[in-house]
Amino acid sequence: MRPTVNDCKLINLPKISERKGAITPIYGGEHVPFEIARVYYLYDVPSGENRGGHAHKELQQLVVSVMGAFDVVLNDGHEHKRVHLDRPNYGLYIPRMIWRELENFSSGGICLVLASAPYDETDYIRDYREYLKYIQQDSE
Ligand code: TYD
């Protein structure tokens, strides 16, 4: 079954708080429902700039706002959902085949992404019309 926006879940991550600061550890297969193959982070996003604007055929991700805030707009071709991320101990799980846009980055915002596979451009669907065509075939 193709995932829907209702399969995108906000995951409450561990937070070890001490007088000297906080730590959030994340384990693949435990806090996220996949093994972590890649970690990357988005930063220096100019004011007013959006990121994303694509879907992945197979990739699963956990998106965390480790600094500042941004919105993730999720779309499964039928329904939309906007999720505001502004805490480093919450991650948004995005399964395969969800169209996503990242918007409203606060100045200095940093978006950490844990991904289930190495970078592979052939896994991307970057054209929204192509995405709609693809999900139609997927559900036939
Ligand atoms: P992209 O995933 O389109 O960025 P975003 O979704 O944040 O807008 O990636 C932007 C560029 O960076 C694209 O040319 C591919 C490259 N890239 C890598 O080489 N390796 C990676 O792990 C990622 C995420 C991107």
Backbone and ligand atoms as CSV (ligand in chain L), in Angstrom:
chain,resi,resn,atom,element,x,y,z
A,1,MET,N,N,0.841,-1.222,0.000
A,1,MET,CA,C,0.000,0.000,0.000
A,1,MET,C,C,0.865,1.257,0.000
A,2,ARG,N,N,0.476,2.211,-0.800
A,2,ARG,CA,C,1.224,3.466,-0.846
A,2,ARG,C,C,0.900,4.278,0.418
A,3,PRO,N,N,1.943,4.803,1.098
A,3,PRO,CA,C,1.686,5.598,2.307
A,3,PRO,C,C,0.897,6.882,2.001
A,4,THR,N,N,0.173,7.354,3.013
A,4,THR,CA,C,-0.566,8.612,2.896
A,4,THR,C,C,0.010,9.609,3.913
A,5,VAL,N,N,-0.503,10.820,3.897
A,5,VAL,CA,C,-0.012,11.815,4.866
A,5,VAL,C,C,-0.278,11.368,6.315
A,6,ASN,N,N,-1.265,10.479,6.484
A,6,ASN,CA,C,-1.558,9.973,7.844
A,6,ASN,C,C,-0.486,9.009,8.348
A,7,ASP,N,N,0.362,8.530,7.437
A,7,ASP,CA,C,1.482,7.676,7.847
A,7,ASP,C,C,2.716,8.511,8.213
A,8,CYS,N,N,2.664,9.796,7.994
A,8,CYS,CA,C,3.751,10.704,8.408
A,8,CYS,C,C,3.533,10.998,9.893
A,9,LYS,N,N,4.469,10.603,10.706
A,9,LYS,CA,C,4.234,10.690,12.165
A,9,LYS,C,C,5.279,11.572,12.836
A,10,LEU,N,N,4.789,12.334,13.809
A,10,LEU,CA,C,5.704,13.097,14.645
A,10,LEU,C,C,6.221,12.153,15.734
A,11,ILE,N,N,7.535,11.984,15.806
A,11,ILE,CA,C,8.121,11.046,16.769
A,11,ILE,C,C,8.790,11.823,17.893
A,12,ASN,N,N,8.398,11.502,19.101
A,12,ASN,CA,C,8.980,12.146,20.283
A,12,ASN,C,C,10.308,11.442,20.590
A,13,LEU,N,N,11.413,12.121,20.407
A,13,LEU,CA,C,12.742,11.523,20.572
A,13,LEU,C,C,13.201,11.676,22.024
A,14,PRO,N,N,14.131,10.829,22.456
A,14,PRO,CA,C,14.612,10.953,23.837
A,14,PRO,C,C,15.301,12.300,24.063
A,15,LYS,N,N,15.201,12.800,25.263
A,15,LYS,CA,C,15.904,14.045,25.606
A,15,LYS,C,C,16.530,13.859,26.979
A,16,ILE,N,N,17.837,13.896,26.994
A,16,ILE,CA,C,18.554,13.750,28.262
A,16,ILE,C,C,18.929,15.163,28.707
A,17,SER,N,N,18.200,15.657,29.675
A,17,SER,CA,C,18.415,17.046,30.116
A,17,SER,C,C,19.281,17.077,31.356
A,18,GLU,N,N,20.295,17.877,31.303
A,18,GLU,CA,C,21.142,18.063,32.466
A,18,GLU,C,C,21.345,19.553,32.681
A,19,ARG,N,N,21.885,19.897,33.798
A,19,ARG,CA,C,22.128,21.315,34.087
A,19,ARG,C,C,22.989,21.952,33.001
A,20,LYS,N,N,23.913,21.142,32.453
A,20,LYS,CA,C,24.867,21.670,31.464
A,20,LYS,C,C,24.349,21.610,30.027
A,21,GLY,N,N,23.109,21.161,29.848
A,21,GLY,CA,C,22.555,21.100,28.496
A,21,GLY,C,C,21.814,19.805,28.229
A,22,ALA,N,N,21.377,19.630,26.981
A,22,ALA,CA,C,20.542,18.469,26.630
A,22,ALA,C,C,21.166,17.674,25.492
A,23,ILE,N,N,20.848,16.371,25.470
A,23,ILE,CA,C,21.315,15.477,24.400
A,23,ILE,C,C,20.117,14.683,23.881
A,24,THR,N,N,20.018,14.551,22.564
A,24,THR,CA,C,19.008,13.678,21.964
A,24,THR,C,C,19.709,12.615,21.126
A,25,PRO,N,N,19.749,11.370,21.624
A,25,PRO,CA,C,20.315,10.286,20.823
A,25,PRO,C,C,19.227,9.640,19.953
A,26,ILE,N,N,19.580,9.219,18.727
A,26,ILE,CA,C,18.604,8.577,17.832
A,26,ILE,C,C,19.206,7.281,17.298
A,27,TYR,N,N,18.500,6.178,17.493
A,27,TYR,CA,C,18.949,4.882,16.991
A,27,TYR,C,C,18.064,4.426,15.831
A,28,GLY,N,N,18.729,3.991,14.729
A,28,GLY,CA,C,17.995,3.424,13.598
A,28,GLY,C,C,17.309,2.144,14.030
A,29,GLY,N,N,16.099,1.921,13.524
A,29,GLY,CA,C,15.355,0.700,13.846
A,29,GLY,C,C,14.700,0.732,15.219
A,30,GLU,N,N,15.007,1.762,16.008
A,30,GLU,CA,C,14.411,1.879,17.341
A,30,GLU,C,C,13.541,3.129,17.443
A,31,HIS,N,N,14.178,4.306,17.282
A,31,HIS,CA,C,13.404,5.547,17.316
A,31,HIS,C,C,12.829,5.881,15.957
A,32,VAL,N,N,13.461,5.348,14.902
A,32,VAL,CA,C,12.932,5.520,13.538
A,32,VAL,C,C,12.709,4.117,12.956
A,33,PRO,N,N,11.653,3.945,12.143
A,33,PRO,CA,C,11.322,2.594,11.669
A,33,PRO,C,C,12.173,2.138,10.478
A,34,PHE,N,N,13.436,2.544,10.441
A,34,PHE,CA,C,14.347,2.101,9.376
A,34,PHE,C,C,15.774,2.187,9.897
A,35,GLU,N,N,16.679,1.477,9.228
A,35,GLU,CA,C,18.094,1.600,9.564
A,35,GLU,C,C,18.615,2.884,8.920
A,36,ILE,N,N,19.477,3.596,9.619
A,36,ILE,CA,C,19.953,4.893,9.106
A,36,ILE,C,C,21.180,4.664,8.225
A,37,ALA,N,N,21.063,5.035,6.955
A,37,ALA,CA,C,22.174,4.858,6.016
A,37,ALA,C,C,22.901,6.176,5.744
A,38,ARG,N,N,22.207,7.285,6.007
A,38,ARG,CA,C,22.773,8.601,5.644
A,38,ARG,C,C,22.222,9.671,6.568
A,39,VAL,N,N,23.079,10.622,6.883
A,39,VAL,CA,C,22.675,11.796,7.671
A,39,VAL,C,C,23.107,13.020,6.887
A,40,TYR,N,N,22.203,13.993,6.747
A,40,TYR,CA,C,22.633,15.258,6.164
A,40,TYR,C,C,21.869,16.392,6.823
A,41,TYR,N,N,22.361,17.601,6.667
A,41,TYR,CA,C,21.656,18.728,7.251
A,41,TYR,C,C,21.642,19.908,6.299
A,42,LEU,N,N,20.554,20.622,6.408
A,42,LEU,CA,C,20.296,21.785,5.563
A,42,LEU,C,C,20.481,23.030,6.412
A,43,TYR,N,N,21.218,23.972,5.931
A,43,TYR,CA,C,21.468,25.187,6.722
A,43,TYR,C,C,21.789,26.328,5.756
A,44,ASP,N,N,21.960,27.530,6.287
A,44,ASP,CA,C,22.195,28.720,5.454
A,44,ASP,C,C,21.094,28.913,4.425
A,45,VAL,N,N,19.856,28.564,4.788
A,45,VAL,CA,C,18.737,28.736,3.842
A,45,VAL,C,C,18.367,30.222,3.825
A,46,PRO,N,N,18.464,30.876,2.669
A,46,PRO,CA,C,18.154,32.309,2.632
A,46,PRO,C,C,16.687,32.567,2.976
A,47,SER,N,N,16.431,33.704,3.583
A,47,SER,CA,C,15.083,34.071,3.996
A,47,SER,C,C,14.118,33.971,2.802
A,48,GLY,N,N,12.962,33.340,3.022
A,48,GLY,CA,C,11.930,33.234,1.979
A,48,GLY,C,C,12.125,32.074,1.015
A,49,GLU,N,N,13.250,31.356,1.153
A,49,GLU,CA,C,13.544,30.250,0.229
A,49,GLU,C,C,12.864,28.957,0.707
A,50,ASN,N,N,12.318,28.172,-0.227
A,50,ASN,CA,C,11.731,26.868,0.111
A,50,ASN,C,C,12.661,25.755,-0.351
A,51,ARG,N,N,12.588,24.610,0.336
A,51,ARG,CA,C,13.368,23.442,-0.074
A,51,ARG,C,C,12.401,22.280,-0.327
A,52,GLY,N,N,12.945,21.171,-0.740
A,52,GLY,CA,C,12.091,20.021,-1.036
A,52,GLY,C,C,11.498,20.177,-2.419
A,53,GLY,N,N,10.176,19.963,-2.517
A,53,GLY,CA,C,9.548,20.040,-3.836
A,53,GLY,C,C,9.838,18.774,-4.628
A,54,HIS,N,N,9.710,17.636,-3.964
A,54,HIS,CA,C,9.911,16.349,-4.625
A,54,HIS,C,C,9.360,15.224,-3.746
A,55,ALA,N,N,9.320,14.029,-4.327
A,55,ALA,CA,C,8.980,12.817,-3.576
A,55,ALA,C,C,10.079,11.801,-3.840
A,56,HIS,N,N,10.102,10.749,-3.022
A,56,HIS,CA,C,11.065,9.669,-3.216
A,56,HIS,C,C,10.327,8.367,-3.458
A,57,LYS,N,N,10.803,7.595,-4.427
A,57,LYS,CA,C,10.146,6.321,-4.734
A,57,LYS,C,C,10.276,5.335,-3.575
A,58,GLU,N,N,11.429,5.297,-2.942
A,58,GLU,CA,C,11.666,4.317,-1.874
A,58,GLU,C,C,12.185,4.903,-0.569
A,59,LEU,N,N,12.834,6.060,-0.625
A,59,LEU,CA,C,13.518,6.598,0.560
A,59,LEU,C,C,12.560,6.956,1.692
A,60,GLN,N,N,12.953,6.602,2.910
A,60,GLN,CA,C,12.234,7.035,4.113
A,60,GLN,C,C,13.155,7.991,4.863
A,61,GLN,N,N,12.554,8.953,5.538
A,61,GLN,CA,C,13.361,9.964,6.220
A,61,GLN,C,C,12.773,10.347,7.571
A,62,LEU,N,N,13.645,10.832,8.431
A,62,LEU,CA,C,13.212,11.505,9.653
A,62,LEU,C,C,13.795,12.911,9.593
A,63,VAL,N,N,12.920,13.906,9.709
A,63,VAL,CA,C,13.320,15.306,9.578
A,63,VAL,C,C,13.213,15.963,10.944
A,64,VAL,N,N,14.294,16.615,11.366
A,64,VAL,CA,C,14.334,17.221,12.704
A,64,VAL,C,C,14.797,18.676,12.584
A,65,SER,N,N,14.118,19.563,13.284
A,65,SER,CA,C,14.590,20.938,13.366
A,65,SER,C,C,15.542,21.026,14.560
A,66,VAL,N,N,16.835,20.921,14.310
A,66,VAL,CA,C,17.778,20.932,15.439
A,66,VAL,C,C,18.093,22.357,15.899
A,67,MET,N,N,17.769,23.319,15.045
A,67,MET,CA,C,17.964,24.736,15.413
A,67,MET,C,C,16.915,25.555,14.680
A,68,GLY,N,N,16.200,26.425,15.402
A,68,GLY,CA,C,15.196,27.270,14.768
A,68,GLY,C,C,13.950,26.493,14.414
A,69,ALA,N,N,13.283,26.898,13.332
A,69,ALA,CA,C,11.992,26.300,12.992
A,69,ALA,C,C,11.748,26.368,11.489
A,70,PHE,N,N,10.898,25.476,11.010
A,70,PHE,CA,C,10.411,25.506,9.624
A,70,PHE,C,C,9.140,24.672,9.547
A,71,ASP,N,N,8.437,24.788,8.432
A,71,ASP,CA,C,7.224,23.991,8.199
A,71,ASP,C,C,7.513,22.936,7.151
A,72,VAL,N,N,6.905,21.767,7.314
A,72,VAL,CA,C,6.954,20.743,6.267
A,72,VAL,C,C,5.527,20.582,5.745
A,73,VAL,N,N,5.346,20.789,4.449
A,73,VAL,CA,C,4.038,20.575,3.839
A,73,VAL,C,C,4.068,19.214,3.155
A,74,LEU,N,N,3.206,18.315,3.639
A,74,LEU,CA,C,3.158,16.934,3.150
A,74,LEU,C,C,1.950,16.778,2.234
A,75,ASN,N,N,2.104,15.988,1.196
A,75,ASN,CA,C,1.035,15.820,0.227
A,75,ASN,C,C,1.149,14.412,-0.350
A,76,ASP,N,N,0.032,13.668,-0.325
A,76,ASP,CA,C,0.059,12.314,-0.901
A,76,ASP,C,C,-0.698,12.243,-2.224
A,77,GLY,N,N,-0.985,13.416,-2.791
A,77,GLY,CA,C,-1.723,13.459,-4.061
A,77,GLY,C,C,-3.218,13.638,-3.838
A,78,HIS,N,N,-3.660,13.429,-2.580
A,78,HIS,CA,C,-5.078,13.592,-2.238
A,78,HIS,C,C,-5.237,14.589,-1.101
A,79,GLU,N,N,-4.408,14.392,-0.051
A,79,GLU,CA,C,-4.522,15.224,1.146
A,79,GLU,C,C,-3.232,15.980,1.435
A,80,HIS,N,N,-3.364,17.154,2.058
A,80,HIS,CA,C,-2.220,17.954,2.475
A,80,HIS,C,C,-2.172,17.993,3.994
A,81,LYS,N,N,-0.997,18.156,4.529
A,81,LYS,CA,C,-0.850,18.352,5.971
A,81,LYS,C,C,0.358,19.253,6.186
A,82,ARG,N,N,0.228,20.261,7.029
A,82,ARG,CA,C,1.362,21.137,7.344
A,82,ARG,C,C,1.825,20.843,8.763
A,83,VAL,N,N,3.125,20.585,8.927
A,83,VAL,CA,C,3.665,20.288,10.256
A,83,VAL,C,C,4.739,21.324,10.566
A,84,HIS,N,N,4.601,21.978,11.705
A,84,HIS,CA,C,5.579,22.976,12.134
A,84,HIS,C,C,6.592,22.269,13.039
A,85,LEU,N,N,7.866,22.332,12.675
A,85,LEU,CA,C,8.903,21.695,13.503
A,85,LEU,C,C,9.742,22.781,14.160
A,86,ASP,N,N,9.824,22.745,15.470
A,86,ASP,CA,C,10.589,23.790,16.160
A,86,ASP,C,C,11.287,23.280,17.415
A,87,ARG,N,N,11.361,21.916,17.541
A,87,ARG,CA,C,12.027,21.376,18.733
A,87,ARG,C,C,12.966,20.244,18.339
A,88,PRO,N,N,14.208,20.238,18.880
A,88,PRO,CA,C,15.187,19.224,18.466
A,88,PRO,C,C,14.872,17.812,18.969
A,89,ASN,N,N,13.896,17.683,19.864
A,89,ASN,CA,C,13.576,16.336,20.351
A,89,ASN,C,C,12.277,15.795,19.740
A,90,TYR,N,N,11.872,16.376,18.589
A,90,TYR,CA,C,10.761,15.825,17.816
A,90,TYR,C,C,11.216,15.641,16.380
A,91,GLY,N,N,10.913,14.488,15.796
A,91,GLY,CA,C,11.266,14.248,14.399
A,91,GLY,C,C,10.016,13.909,13.614
A,92,LEU,N,N,9.976,14.331,12.366
A,92,LEU,CA,C,8.851,13.986,11.502
A,92,LEU,C,C,9.262,12.832,10.599
A,93,TYR,N,N,8.589,11.702,10.748
A,93,TYR,CA,C,8.852,10.541,9.895
A,93,TYR,C,C,8.097,10.716,8.573
A,94,ILE,N,N,8.844,10.634,7.473
A,94,ILE,CA,C,8.221,10.732,6.140
A,94,ILE,C,C,8.490,9.430,5.391
A,95,PRO,N,N,7.432,8.632,5.153
A,95,PRO,CA,C,7.638,7.392,4.402
A,95,PRO,C,C,7.856,7.669,2.908
A,96,ARG,N,N,7.995,6.624,2.128
A,96,ARG,CA,C,8.190,6.752,0.680
A,96,ARG,C,C,6.966,7.385,0.013
A,97,MET,N,N,7.190,7.980,-1.126
A,97,MET,CA,C,6.124,8.462,-2.016
A,97,MET,C,C,5.242,9.586,-1.448
A,98,ILE,N,N,5.816,10.395,-0.572
A,98,ILE,CA,C,5.108,11.583,-0.081
A,98,ILE,C,C,5.776,12.809,-0.691
A,99,TRP,N,N,4.973,13.642,-1.337
A,99,TRP,CA,C,5.492,14.897,-1.871
A,99,TRP,C,C,5.680,15.865,-0.700
A,100,ARG,N,N,6.846,16.495,-0.602
A,100,ARG,CA,C,7.089,17.395,0.535
A,100,ARG,C,C,7.751,18.700,0.100
A,101,GLU,N,N,7.366,19.762,0.815
A,101,GLU,CA,C,8.008,21.075,0.655
A,101,GLU,C,C,8.391,21.549,2.047
A,102,LEU,N,N,9.566,22.172,2.152
A,102,LEU,CA,C,10.005,22.750,3.418
A,102,LEU,C,C,9.950,24.259,3.269
A,103,GLU,N,N,9.198,24.908,4.165
A,103,GLU,CA,C,8.927,26.344,4.025
A,103,GLU,C,C,9.158,27.079,5.343
A,104,ASN,N,N,9.199,28.403,5.225
A,104,ASN,CA,C,9.244,29.294,6.403
A,104,ASN,C,C,10.411,29.012,7.351
A,105,PHE,N,N,11.592,28.822,6.785
A,105,PHE,CA,C,12.780,28.622,7.615
A,105,PHE,C,C,13.055,29.870,8.442
A,106,SER,N,N,13.252,29.668,9.731
A,106,SER,CA,C,13.655,30.814,10.548
A,106,SER,C,C,15.132,31.091,10.265
A,107,SER,N,N,15.544,32.303,10.506
A,107,SER,CA,C,16.936,32.675,10.263
A,107,SER,C,C,17.859,31.790,11.125
A,108,GLY,N,N,18.847,31.187,10.529
A,108,GLY,CA,C,19.768,30.318,11.275
A,108,GLY,C,C,19.225,28.916,11.492
A,109,GLY,N,N,18.078,28.607,10.885
A,109,GLY,CA,C,17.459,27.290,11.069
A,109,GLY,C,C,18.333,26.171,10.499
A,110,ILE,N,N,18.342,25.046,11.197
A,110,ILE,CA,C,19.084,23.874,10.704
A,110,ILE,C,C,18.153,22.669,10.716
A,111,CYS,N,N,18.059,22.033,9.555
A,111,CYS,CA,C,17.195,20.865,9.381
A,111,CYS,C,C,18.069,19.629,9.237
A,112,LEU,N,N,17.961,18.742,10.221
A,112,LEU,CA,C,18.715,17.482,10.185
A,112,LEU,C,C,17.832,16.412,9.546
A,113,VAL,N,N,18.418,15.631,8.635
A,113,VAL,CA,C,17.643,14.560,7.976
A,113,VAL,C,C,18.372,13.233,8.147
A,114,LEU,N,N,17.667,12.242,8.659
A,114,LEU,CA,C,18.176,10.874,8.721
A,114,LEU,C,C,17.477,10.120,7.601
A,115,ALA,N,N,18.247,9.402,6.795
A,115,ALA,CA,C,17.662,8.783,5.604
A,115,ALA,C,C,17.969,7.291,5.565
A,116,SER,N,N,17.074,6.535,4.935
A,116,SER,CA,C,17.181,5.064,4.921
A,116,SER,C,C,18.125,4.536,3.848
A,117,ALA,N,N,18.625,5.411,2.969
A,117,ALA,CA,C,19.497,4.945,1.872
A,117,ALA,C,C,20.462,6.053,1.468
A,118,PRO,N,N,21.544,5.673,0.798
A,118,PRO,CA,C,22.461,6.693,0.274
A,118,PRO,C,C,21.769,7.558,-0.789
A,119,TYR,N,N,22.372,8.676,-1.092
A,119,TYR,CA,C,21.832,9.578,-2.122
A,119,TYR,C,C,21.744,8.847,-3.461
A,120,ASP,N,N,20.581,8.967,-4.101
A,120,ASP,CA,C,20.367,8.328,-5.399
A,120,ASP,C,C,19.374,9.174,-6.194
A,121,GLU,N,N,19.873,9.894,-7.177
A,121,GLU,CA,C,19.014,10.814,-7.938
A,121,GLU,C,C,17.870,10.060,-8.640
A,122,THR,N,N,18.068,8.772,-8.973
A,122,THR,CA,C,16.996,8.040,-9.679
A,122,THR,C,C,15.818,7.711,-8.746
A,123,ASP,N,N,16.013,7.918,-7.439
A,123,ASP,CA,C,14.926,7.678,-6.480
A,123,ASP,C,C,14.002,8.905,-6.356
A,124,TYR,N,N,14.436,10.038,-6.928
A,124,TYR,CA,C,13.657,11.286,-6.810
A,124,TYR,C,C,12.570,11.369,-7.890
A,125,ILE,N,N,11.422,11.934,-7.518
A,125,ILE,CA,C,10.439,12.408,-8.503
A,125,ILE,C,C,10.347,13.912,-8.264
A,126,ARG,N,N,10.844,14.676,-9.221
A,126,ARG,CA,C,10.968,16.124,-9.001
A,126,ARG,C,C,9.896,16.934,-9.710
A,127,ASP,N,N,9.083,16.249,-10.501
A,127,ASP,CA,C,8.039,16.954,-11.253
A,127,ASP,C,C,6.677,16.519,-10.677
A,128,TYR,N,N,5.867,17.517,-10.260
A,128,TYR,CA,C,4.632,17.173,-9.561
A,128,TYR,C,C,3.651,16.403,-10.450
A,129,ARG,N,N,3.610,16.734,-11.737
A,129,ARG,CA,C,2.706,16.012,-12.650
A,129,ARG,C,C,3.156,14.553,-12.809
A,130,GLU,N,N,4.480,14.398,-12.843
A,130,GLU,CA,C,5.037,13.047,-12.938
A,130,GLU,C,C,4.690,12.252,-11.667
A,131,TYR,N,N,4.742,12.938,-10.526
A,131,TYR,CA,C,4.381,12.309,-9.243
A,131,TYR,C,C,2.934,11.814,-9.289
A,132,LEU,N,N,2.025,12.672,-9.773
A,132,LEU,CA,C,0.614,12.274,-9.829
A,132,LEU,C,C,0.413,11.084,-10.763
A,133,LYS,N,N,1.157,11.080,-11.864
A,133,LYS,CA,C,1.077,9.955,-12.805
A,133,LYS,C,C,1.578,8.674,-12.146
A,134,TYR,N,N,2.695,8.838,-11.434
A,134,TYR,CA,C,3.351,7.704,-10.781
A,134,TYR,C,C,2.436,7.071,-9.731
A,135,ILE,N,N,1.739,7.914,-8.937
A,135,ILE,CA,C,0.881,7.338,-7.879
A,135,ILE,C,C,-0.359,6.684,-8.479
A,136,GLN,N,N,-0.777,7.166,-9.634
A,136,GLN,CA,C,-1.906,6.541,-10.321
A,136,GLN,C,C,-1.530,5.116,-10.739
A,137,GLN,N,N,-0.325,4.987,-11.307
A,137,GLN,CA,C,0.170,3.651,-11.720
A,137,GLN,C,C,0.356,2.759,-10.508
A,138,ASP,N,N,0.854,3.369,-9.416
A,138,ASP,CA,C,1.151,2.640,-8.181
A,138,ASP,C,C,-0.110,2.025,-7.581
A,139,SER,N,N,-1.250,2.724,-7.743
A,139,SER,CA,C,-2.490,2.239,-7.113
A,139,SER,C,C,-3.326,1.376,-8.069
A,140,GLU,N,N,-2.844,1.170,-9.302
A,140,GLU,CA,C,-3.614,0.340,-10.254
A,140,GLU,C,C,-3.392,-1.147,-9.993
L,1,TYD,P1,P,17.779,18.025,-2.791
L,1,TYD,O1,O,17.542,16.720,-2.123
L,1,TYD,O2,O,16.994,18.332,-4.029
L,1,TYD,O3,O,17.552,19.206,-1.743
L,1,TYD,P2,P,16.249,19.746,-1.000
L,1,TYD,O4,O,15.217,18.652,-0.971
L,1,TYD,O5,O,16.742,20.084,0.340
L,1,TYD,O6,O,15.778,20.951,-1.696
L,1,TYD,O7,O,19.341,18.168,-3.082
L,1,TYD,C1,C,19.912,19.364,-3.553
L,1,TYD,C2,C,21.197,19.012,-4.280
L,1,TYD,O8,O,22.131,18.387,-3.404
L,1,TYD,C3,C,20.984,18.051,-5.458
L,1,TYD,O9,O,21.780,18.501,-6.539
L,1,TYD,C4,C,21.518,16.746,-4.961
L,1,TYD,C5,C,22.511,17.125,-3.899
L,1,TYD,N1,N,22.552,16.137,-2.806
L,1,TYD,C6,C,23.600,15.236,-2.701
L,1,TYD,O10,O,24.523,15.220,-3.537
L,1,TYD,N2,N,23.625,14.343,-1.669
L,1,TYD,C7,C,22.629,14.296,-0.736
L,1,TYD,O11,O,22.668,13.447,0.202
L,1,TYD,C8,C,21.525,15.228,-0.860
L,1,TYD,C9,C,20.411,15.230,0.134
L,1,TYD,C10,C,21.546,16.128,-1.902
